[in-house]
Structure formats: structure tokens, C-alpha cells
């Protein structure tokens, strides 16, 4: 399964991507907004190479489950620069409910931020989810992650509200913003609207992302 708009390509992860994933998991912003945290918001250690292999293997199992069931919960794409083939990030489906509501998350590696990859990846993934029959697609963003808020808005998502004290980071309660898109209103967007010269800085959308 590969998705592309000619500038950004989404494809499944492979074992060849282990080093990239392990290095990205050590980035402070990715640890802040993605990955696993304990109940007080302390992140787990960065992934070792072995850990990254396990994550990628699980992604492979999720893709096989999707092929068998038609439900894409847990599938994840590597984000690449189409022209160079450079790995730049990750996006994936965190959940697909029985009511066909899809939640996703994403992150961009430090050296690739500010080049429009996140917005294009979000548009590609959202279009695919709607083509798969999603009735609603949403993501959550910890308040203060302005880079991801900008990406969500550029990708055509509507801010529906803020869940107060919904998350925790390093012992401090954080508000979480809720963004969503519906297929009929989102279909009014032009294919490349918002995806040129987009700037995104930090890392991801979601209080828990695609790791």
C-alpha cells in the first residue's frame, strides 16, 4: 500500500527503517507528544534498535490484520520525500471504531521540519481514510503544540473544542484540543490546498501518536 501526491509518499515501514525510527524516538519533541508515557506523564526511554524492530514488526502484523479484516486500526506509514527517497516521519491510524470513526497521529523528524511534509501526509492519509469509508476522522493535539495546530488547520480540520486537563506531562495536567473532518465538507477542499510551502516545526498531532 503506497500513497503519494508526487512530492510526499506514504508507504509501510520496513526493517530497513529501524535506525531512523530509533533515532527519531530520542527527539525531545517526539517524546513529548508521541510514544508511551506513564500515568504521571513521564516518557519511556527512547527506542533501542531492538525495540524499533519490534515496533516495525508490530506494524507489519497490523497491516496483515487489515488485509484480513478491512479495518485499518494500528496501521502506520513511513513518510518519505518522493524525489529523494528520504525518510522524514511517520503517520498512522491509532484507532478505527465500530462506528467507522478514525483517529490518527503523526510525527516529523527534527531535520525534516518546516518543509511541508506533515500537511501533505495528513491530507494523503485523510483522503485514504475517507476512501476506506470513514464517517469521521479526528486527531487530538496537546494545547501549546502550535506547529501541529497549524498543520491540522492547513489540512482542513476543524477545531471542535478543548478537553481540559485531559492529558499529563511530567506531572502537570494539560489541555487537549480536538480537531476533526467530515467527508462531505472535507471533499470541498482543492487537492493541493494548504499543502504548498507549509511550515511545521515541532513534531506531531495527538497526545498519543503513531508509536
Residue pairs with C-beta under 8 A, 6 or more apart in sequence:
1 11
1 12
1 63
2 9
2 10
2 11
3 9
3 10
3 11
3 77
3 124
3 125
3 127
3 128
4 10
4 82
4 124
5 120
5 123
5 124
5 191
5 192
5 195
6 82
7 81
7 82
7 83
7 116
7 120
8 79
8 80
8 81
8 82
8 117
8 120
8 121
8 124
9 79
9 80
9 81
9 82
10 77
10 78
10 79
10 80
10 91
10 121
10 124
10 125
11 77
11 78
11 80
12 59
12 60
12 63
12 75
12 76
12 77
12 78
13 21
13 56
13 59
13 60
13 76
13 77
13 78
13 90
14 56
14 78
15 53
15 56
17 56
17 78
17 87
18 49
18 52
18 53
18 56
19 49
19 52
20 87
20 109
21 47
21 52
21 55
21 56
21 90
22 46
22 47
22 48
22 49
22 51
22 52
23 109
24 30
24 89
24 90
24 107
24 109
24 110
25 31
25 35
25 46
25 47
25 51
25 52
25 211
26 46
26 47
27 109
27 110
27 203
29 110
29 202
29 203
29 204
30 107
30 109
30 203
30 204
30 209
31 43
31 46
32 43
32 142
32 169
32 202
32 203
33 107
33 142
33 145
33 148
33 202
33 203
33 204
33 205
33 206
33 207
33 209
34 105
34 107
34 203
34 204
34 206
34 208
34 209
34 210
34 211
35 43
35 44
35 208
35 209
35 211
36 43
36 44
36 208
36 211
37 43
37 44
37 168
37 169
37 208
38 44
39 168
40 168
40 170
40 171
41 167
41 168
41 169
41 170
41 171
41 172
41 174
42 170
42 171
47 55
55 211
58 74
59 74
59 75
59 76
59 92
62 73
62 74
62 75
62 76
63 75
65 71
65 74
66 72
66 73
66 74
66 75
71 96
72 93
72 96
72 102
72 129
72 132
73 93
73 94
73 95
73 96
74 92
74 93
74 94
75 92
75 93
76 90
76 91
76 92
76 93
76 210
77 90
77 91
77 92
77 121
77 125
78 87
78 89
78 90
79 87
79 88
79 89
79 90
79 91
79 106
79 108
79 117
79 121
80 86
80 87
80 88
81 88
81 112
81 117
86 112
87 109
88 108
88 109
88 112
88 115
88 117
89 106
89 107
89 108
89 109
89 112
89 117
89 118
89 121
90 106
90 107
90 209
90 210
90 211
91 104
91 105
91 106
91 107
91 121
91 122
91 125
91 210
92 104
92 105
92 106
92 209
92 210
93 102
93 103
93 104
93 125
93 129
94 103
94 104
94 105
94 206
94 208
94 209
94 210
95 102
95 103
96 102
96 103
96 134
99 135
100 133
100 134
100 135
100 136
101 134
101 135
101 136
101 137
101 138
102 129
102 132
102 134
102 136
102 137
102 138
103 137
103 138
103 139
103 140
103 206
104 122
104 125
104 126
104 129
104 137
104 139
104 205
104 206
104 210
105 139
105 204
105 205
105 206
105 208
105 209
105 210
106 118
106 121
106 122
106 125
106 204
106 205
106 206
106 209
106 210
107 203
107 204
107 209
107 210
107 211
108 117
108 118
108 200
108 203
108 204
113 147
113 200
113 201
113 202
113 203
114 199
114 200
114 201
116 195
116 196
116 197
116 198
116 199
116 200
117 200
118 148
118 151
118 198
118 200
119 151
119 154
119 155
119 194
119 195
119 198
119 200
120 195
120 198
122 151
122 152
122 155
122 157
122 205
123 155
123 156
123 189
123 194
123 195
126 137
126 155
126 156
126 181
126 186
129 137
130 137
130 183
130 186
130 187
134 183
135 182
135 183
136 180
136 181
136 182
137 180
137 181
137 186
138 157
138 160
138 178
138 179
138 180
138 181
139 152
139 157
139 179
139 180
139 205
139 206
140 163
140 166
140 176
140 177
140 178
140 179
140 205
140 206
140 207
141 148
141 149
141 152
141 176
141 177
141 179
141 205
141 206
141 207
142 167
142 169
142 174
142 175
142 176
142 177
142 207
143 162
143 174
143 175
143 176
143 177
144 174
145 202
145 203
145 204
145 205
146 201
146 202
147 199
147 200
147 201
147 202
147 203
148 200
148 202
148 203
148 204
148 205
148 206
149 159
149 177
149 179
150 198
150 199
150 200
151 198
151 200
151 205
152 159
152 179
152 205
153 159
153 179
154 194
154 195
154 198
155 181
155 194
155 195
156 181
156 186
156 189
156 193
156 194
157 179
157 180
157 181
158 179
158 180
158 181
158 185
159 177
159 178
159 179
160 178
160 179
160 180
161 177
161 178
162 175
162 176
162 177
162 178
163 175
163 176
163 177
163 178
164 175
165 173
165 174
165 175
166 174
166 175
166 176
166 207
167 173
167 174
167 175
167 176
167 207
168 174
174 207
176 207
179 205
203 209
204 210
